[in-house]
Amino acid sequence: MTSVDDPGTAPEASHVRRTLEALWHMESARIIARLARMLRNVGLAEELAQDTLVSALEQWPRTGIPANPAAWMMTAARNRAIDQLRHAKLHERKSPMLRHDPDLLGTDGPTLEEEVDADISDDLLRLMFIACHPVLSTEARVALTLRLLGGLTPEEIARAFLVTETTIQQRIVRAKRTLTEARVPFELPRDEDRSSRLSSVLEVIYLIFNEGYVATSGDEWLRPALCEEALRLARILSGLMSAESEVHGLVALLEIQASRNRARVGANGEPVLLLSQNRAQWDQLLIARGLQALSRAETTAGPLGPYALQASIAACHARARTAEETDWRRIVALYDALAQVAPSPIVALNRAVAVAMAYGPETGLQIVDVLRDDERLAGYHLLPSVRGDLLEKLGRFEEALAEFARAAELTRNGRERNLLLGRMTACERAARRPN
């Protein structure tokens, strides 16, 4: 690789662009986090970071790629922030009225030298907390996190969630405006609201992973890039908050879930459900990492939270060499514990599936039938899907067919719809067979 310390030929623009794309994905969060601490403004921090990226695109084809490109980017961005702060202070001295402007940046708090020398790990953690601030809508938190911490472009985020690029851009702009108007400080939350703020961060990472793990809409069952990005963010967070059990619980859950990805899609892109998966295709390295993270969650002070309990359930599947060896009774007990700390109709539905596996489909169906009266599950396609599965196992094929038809109508994922229609066909054939 050509560098500014090497008198060789300057690299081609395409090579510079590829290098910068990879570098931006790895380093943009650190750069924006540092600038946001210095400037106390996330929007301005991102603008200056983007200016630095454009500057590199313009300079490096002529001067060569620096020997340490990440350091070059950080230094160039920091210098832009310093210039911005000096300009703001000079402007303040010239216009005394600006001293009372709440949008003025960098006029109080730590000195410039202290800001420059701040710990980048703390900066990253602050950026995570502000991007996932509860003052923002869920959609805005997800978009802003992927933009600021994932380094994804609005086009990439839009493609991942099957919405327009304009929609994503508007979400990001509104999120930044909301943070400014709410005067959200660029600091770590205090003890009294640290737990709720951390829950928001964990929720955003979990939502990003889930959208990759089972896409809510479109023609693909799995979007691996979103799973990988969520896992990367979770790992970063675990390094920054190693004393938090739930952080390790989330990492454990995502590692173990991601270990199945190769086995979850068939040769033609069709979904392969858990009990039908070839477990030899499960990634044993990810499983090992997940079990290690779960062990850390279990040995950290305090009771297990929702993510650690879900990771414990995932671990039961990971430890079973075959589907038949799964300890379903332990899974039921873990769902009982999960229902105590994080009750929801979806947890109850998942528990019903475990009960059916442990104690028979009739017992599970009784629980599901009670859940049919819960309005929160009225449009949830997995409720009729689960009920159809249990009815099919009981030989009530015509009823099962109707449930699978209902589930197919409700799902927005094309691959999942095809799976459900296939199960409808199987039930129809079974219903026609003579007894």
C-alpha positions in Angstrom: 0.0 0.0 0.0 1.4 3.4 -1.0 1.8 5.8 1.9 2.9 9.4 2.3 6.2 8.1 3.6 6.8 6.1 0.4 7.9 7.9 -2.7 6.1 5.4 -4.9 3.3 6.1 -7.3 0.2 7.6 -5.9 -2.7 5.0 -5.6 -5.6 5.0 -8.0 -8.8 6.8 -6.9 -10.7 3.5 -6.8 -8.2 2.0 -4.5 -8.3 5.0 -2.2 -12.1 4.9 -2.2 -12.1 1.2 -1.2 -9.6 1.8 1.5 -11.6 4.7 2.9 -14.9 2.8 2.8 -13.4 0.1 4.9 -11.7 2.6 7.2 -14.8 4.7 7.6 -16.8 1.6 8.7 -14.2 0.8 11.3 -13.3 4.3 12.6 -16.2 6.6 11.9 -17.8 6.0 15.3 -14.5 6.8 17.2 -14.1 10.0 15.1 -17.6 11.2 15.6 -17.5 10.3 19.3 -14.4 12.3 19.8 -15.7 15.3 17.9 -19.1 15.2 19.7 -17.4 15.4 23.1 -15.3 18.3 21.9 -18.2 20.2 20.3 -21.2 19.0 22.4 -23.2 18.6 19.2 -23.7 15.3 17.5 -24.9 16.8 14.2 -21.9 19.1 13.9 -19.6 16.3 14.8 -20.9 14.1 12.0 -20.6 17.0 9.5 -17.0 17.6 10.4 -16.2 13.9 10.2 -17.8 13.8 6.8 -15.7 16.8 5.7 -12.6 14.9 6.8 -13.7 11.9 4.7 -14.2 14.2 1.7 -10.8 15.8 2.3 -9.1 12.3 2.3 -10.8 11.4 -0.9 -9.4 14.5 -2.5 -5.9 14.4 -1.0 -4.9 10.7 -0.9 -5.0 10.0 -4.6 -2.3 12.8 -4.9 -0.3 12.4 -1.8 -0.7 8.7 -1.2 -2.5 6.8 1.6 -0.9 7.6 5.0 1.1 5.0 6.8 -1.4 5.2 9.6 -4.7 6.2 7.8 -6.8 5.9 11.0 -4.6 8.3 12.9 -4.6 10.7 9.9 -8.4 10.8 9.9 -8.6 11.3 13.6 -6.0 14.1 13.6 -7.6 15.9 10.7 -11.1 15.7 12.1 -9.9 16.8 15.6 -8.1 19.8 14.0 -11.3 20.8 12.3 -13.1 20.6 15.6 -10.4 22.8 17.3 -10.8 25.4 14.6 -14.6 25.3 15.1 -14.2 25.8 18.8 -11.7 28.7 18.4 -14.0 30.3 15.9 -16.9 30.0 18.3 -15.0 31.5 21.2 -13.7 34.4 19.0 -17.2 35.0 17.8 -18.4 35.0 21.4 -15.9 37.7 22.4 -17.0 39.8 19.5 -20.7 39.4 20.1 -21.5 39.4 23.9 -25.1 38.4 23.2 -24.0 35.0 22.0 -22.9 34.2 25.6 -26.6 33.6 26.3 -27.2 31.5 23.2 -28.0 27.9 24.3 -26.8 26.6 20.9 -23.3 28.0 21.4 -20.7 25.2 21.5 -17.7 24.6 23.6 -17.9 27.7 25.9 -18.0 25.9 29.2 -17.0 22.6 30.7 -13.6 21.0 30.3 -10.8 23.0 28.6 -9.8 22.3 25.0 -6.7 20.4 26.1 -8.8 18.1 28.3 -11.3 17.5 25.5 -8.6 16.5 23.1 -7.0 14.1 25.5 -10.3 12.5 26.6 -10.5 8.7 26.7 -11.9 7.5 23.4 -13.7 4.6 25.1 -15.7 7.0 27.2 -16.5 9.0 24.1 -17.8 5.9 22.3 -20.0 5.0 25.2 -21.4 8.5 25.4 -22.2 8.3 21.7 -24.0 5.1 22.1 -26.1 6.5 25.0 -27.0 9.7 23.0 -27.8 7.9 19.8 -30.2 5.6 21.8 -31.6 8.3 24.0 -35.2 7.6 25.0 -36.3 11.1 23.8 -36.0 9.7 20.3 -38.5 7.3 18.7 -37.5 3.7 18.2 -37.1 4.1 14.5 -35.0 7.2 15.0 -32.7 5.5 17.5 -32.1 2.6 15.2 -31.4 4.9 12.2 -29.1 7.2 14.1 -27.2 4.3 15.7 -26.5 2.7 12.4 -25.5 6.1 11.0 -23.2 7.3 13.8 -21.9 4.0 15.2 -22.2 1.7 12.2 -20.9 4.1 9.6 -23.7 3.1 7.3 -25.0 5.6 4.7 -28.7 6.5 4.6 -28.9 4.5 1.3 -27.5 1.4 3.1 -29.9 1.8 6.1 -32.8 2.3 3.8 -32.0 -0.8 1.8 -31.6 -2.9 5.0 -35.1 -1.8 6.2 -36.8 -1.7 2.8 -37.8 2.0 3.1 -36.8 5.0 1.0 -33.5 6.8 1.5 -35.5 10.0 2.0 -37.3 8.4 4.9 -34.1 7.5 6.6 -32.5 10.9 6.0 -35.6 12.5 7.5 -35.4 10.3 10.6 -31.8 11.1 11.1 -32.3 14.9 10.6 -35.3 14.9 13.0 -33.3 12.8 15.6 -30.5 15.3 15.6 -32.9 18.2 15.9 -34.7 16.5 18.7 -31.5 16.0 20.6 -30.6 19.6 20.2 -34.0 20.9 21.2 -34.1 18.7 24.2 -30.6 19.9 25.1 -29.5 16.3 25.7 -26.0 16.5 27.2 -23.1 14.5 25.7 -22.3 12.7 28.9 -22.8 9.4 30.6 -26.1 9.0 32.4 -26.1 9.3 36.1 -26.8 6.4 38.5 -30.5 7.2 38.8 -31.3 6.8 35.1 -28.3 4.7 34.0 -30.3 1.5 34.0 -33.2 2.8 31.9 -30.7 4.4 29.5 -28.7 1.2 29.2 -32.0 -0.7 28.5 -32.6 1.7 25.5 -29.1 1.0 24.1 -29.6 -2.8 24.5 -33.0 -2.6 22.9 -31.7 -0.8 19.8 -28.9 -3.3 19.2 -31.4 -6.2 19.8 -33.9 -4.6 17.3 -31.1 -4.3 14.6 -30.1 -7.9 15.1 -33.7 -9.2 15.0 -34.4 -7.3 11.7 -31.4 -9.1 10.2 -32.3 -12.5 11.8 -35.9 -12.6 10.6 -36.6 -9.7 8.2 -40.1 -8.3 8.8 -40.7 -7.7 5.1 -39.3 -8.2 1.7 -38.1 -11.3 -0.2 -35.2 -12.4 2.0 -35.5 -14.4 5.2 -32.1 -13.3 6.6 -30.1 -10.1 6.3 -26.6 -11.1 7.6 -25.2 -7.6 7.4 -27.6 -6.3 10.1 -26.8 -9.3 12.3 -23.1 -8.7 12.0 -23.5 -5.0 12.7 -25.6 -5.6 15.8 -23.1 -8.2 17.0 -20.2 -5.8 16.5 -22.0 -3.0 18.5 -22.8 -5.5 21.2 -19.2 -6.6 21.5 -18.0 -3.0 21.7 -20.5 -2.3 24.4 -19.4 -5.3 26.4 -15.9 -4.0 26.3 -17.0 -0.6 27.5 -19.4 -1.9 30.3 -17.9 -5.1 31.5 -19.5 -4.9 34.9 -23.1 -5.0 33.4 -24.6 -8.5 33.4 -27.2 -7.7 30.8 -24.7 -6.4 28.3 -22.9 -9.8 28.5 -26.4 -11.5 28.3 -27.2 -9.6 25.1 -23.8 -10.6 23.6 -24.4 -14.2 24.5 -27.8 -14.2 23.0 -26.7 -12.6 19.7 -23.6 -14.9 19.4 -25.6 -18.1 19.9 -28.4 -16.9 17.6 -26.0 -15.9 14.9 -24.2 -19.2 15.1 -27.3 -20.8 13.3 -27.4 -18.5 10.4 -25.8 -20.8 7.8 -28.3 -23.5 8.7 -31.4 -21.3 8.7 -31.5 -20.9 4.9 -31.9 -23.6 2.4 -30.3 -23.9 -1.0 -32.9 -21.8 -2.7 -33.1 -19.2 0.1 -36.1 -20.8 1.8 -36.3 -20.7 5.7 -35.2 -23.8 7.6 -36.8 -23.9 11.0 -34.9 -24.7 14.2 -35.9 -28.4 14.6 -35.1 -29.2 10.9 -31.7 -27.5 10.8 -28.4 -29.4 10.2 -26.6 -28.7 13.4 -23.3 -29.5 11.8 -23.6 -26.2 10.1 -23.9 -24.3 13.3 -20.8 -22.1 13.9 -19.1 -23.6 16.9 -16.8 -20.6 17.4 -19.8 -18.3 17.8 -21.4 -20.8 20.2 -18.3 -21.0 22.3 -18.1 -17.2 22.4 -21.8 -17.0 23.3 -21.4 -19.5 26.2 -18.4 -17.6 27.5 -20.4 -14.4 27.5 -23.3 -16.1 29.2 -20.9 -17.4 31.9 -19.7 -13.8 32.5 -23.4 -12.7 32.7 -24.1 -15.4 35.3 -21.1 -14.5 37.4 -21.7 -10.8 37.4 -23.5 -9.4 40.5 -27.3 -9.4 40.4 -30.1 -11.6 39.1 -30.2 -12.5 35.4 -32.1 -10.1 33.3 -34.2 -10.7 30.1 -31.3 -10.9 27.7 -29.3 -13.3 29.9 -32.4 -15.5 30.3 -33.0 -15.6 26.6 -29.4 -16.4 26.1 -29.8 -19.3 28.6 -32.7 -20.6 26.4 -30.6 -20.3 23.3 -27.8 -22.1 25.1 -30.1 -25.1 25.7 -30.5 -25.5 22.0 -26.8 -24.9 21.3 -25.8 -27.6 23.8 -28.1 -30.2 22.4 -26.4 -32.4 19.7 -29.7 -33.2 18.1 -33.2 -31.7 18.3 -34.4 -34.7 20.3 -31.8 -34.1 23.0 -33.1 -30.6 23.7 -34.0 -30.1 27.4 -37.5 -28.6 26.9 -38.4 -28.8 30.5 -35.5 -26.5 31.4 -36.5 -24.2 28.6 -40.0 -24.0 30.1 -38.5 -23.1 33.5 -36.4 -20.4 31.9 -39.5 -19.0 30.1 -41.2 -19.0 33.5 -38.4 -16.9 34.9 -38.4 -14.6 31.8 -42.1 -14.1 32.2 -41.5 -12.8 35.8 -38.9 -10.2 34.8 -40.2 -9.2 31.4 -43.8 -10.3 30.9 -45.2 -10.0 27.4 -47.7 -11.9 25.2 -44.8 -12.9 22.9 -42.9 -14.5 25.8 -46.1 -16.3 26.7 -46.4 -17.6 23.1 -42.8 -18.8 23.1 -43.4 -20.5 26.4 -46.4 -22.3 24.9 -44.2 -23.7 22.2 -41.8 -25.0 24.8 -44.6 -26.4 26.9 -45.9 -28.3 23.8 -42.5 -29.7 23.2 -42.1 -30.8 26.8 -45.6 -31.9 27.7 -47.4 -32.5 24.4 -49.2 -30.3 21.8 -52.6 -30.5 23.5 -51.1 -28.8 26.6 -49.4 -26.1 24.5 -52.6 -25.5 22.5 -54.6 -24.8 25.7 -52.2 -21.9 26.4 -52.3 -20.6 22.9 -56.0 -20.6 22.8 -56.0 -18.3 25.9 -53.6 -16.0 24.1 -56.0 -15.6 21.2 -58.0 -13.2 23.4 -55.0 -10.9 23.8 -55.5 -7.9 21.6 -51.7 -7.2 21.5 -51.3 -10.4 19.4 -54.2 -9.6 17.0 -52.0 -8.8 14.1 -49.0 -11.0 15.1 -48.6 -13.7 12.4 -46.8 -16.2 14.7 -49.8 -16.7 16.8 -51.8 -18.5 14.1 -48.6 -20.0 12.8 -47.9 -21.6 16.2 -51.6 -22.7 16.6 -51.5 -24.2 13.1 -48.4 -26.2 14.0 -50.0 -27.6 17.2 -53.2 -28.4 15.4 -51.3 -30.2 12.7 -49.5 -32.3 15.2 -52.8 -33.2 16.7 -54.1 -34.3 13.3 -56.7 -31.5 13.1 -55.6 -30.7 9.6 -58.5 -28.6 8.3 -58.2 -26.3 11.4 -54.5 -26.1 10.9 -54.9 -25.2 7.3 -57.0 -22.2 8.3 -54.5 -21.0 10.8 -51.6 -21.2 8.3 -53.7 -19.3 5.8 -54.3 -16.6 8.4 -50.6 -16.4 9.2 -49.7 -16.2 5.5 -52.0 -13.2 5.2 -50.4 -11.4 8.2 -46.7 -11.9 7.4 -44.9 -9.3 5.2 -41.9 -11.5 4.5 -42.2 -13.3 1.1 -40.0 -16.3 2.1 -42.0 -16.8 5.3 -45.3 -16.5 3.4 -44.1 -19.3 1.0 -43.2 -21.5 3.9 -46.7 -21.0 5.4 -48.4 -21.6 2.1 -46.4 -24.8 1.8 -47.6 -26.0 5.2 -51.2 -25.2 4.1 -50.7 -27.5 1.1 -49.4 -30.2 3.3 -52.4 -29.9 5.6 -54.8 -30.0 2.7 -53.3 -33.2 1.4 -53.3 -34.8 4.9 -57.0 -33.8 5.3 -57.9 -35.6 2.1 -56.1 -38.8 3.0 -58.5 -41.6 4.1 -58.3 -42.4 7.8 
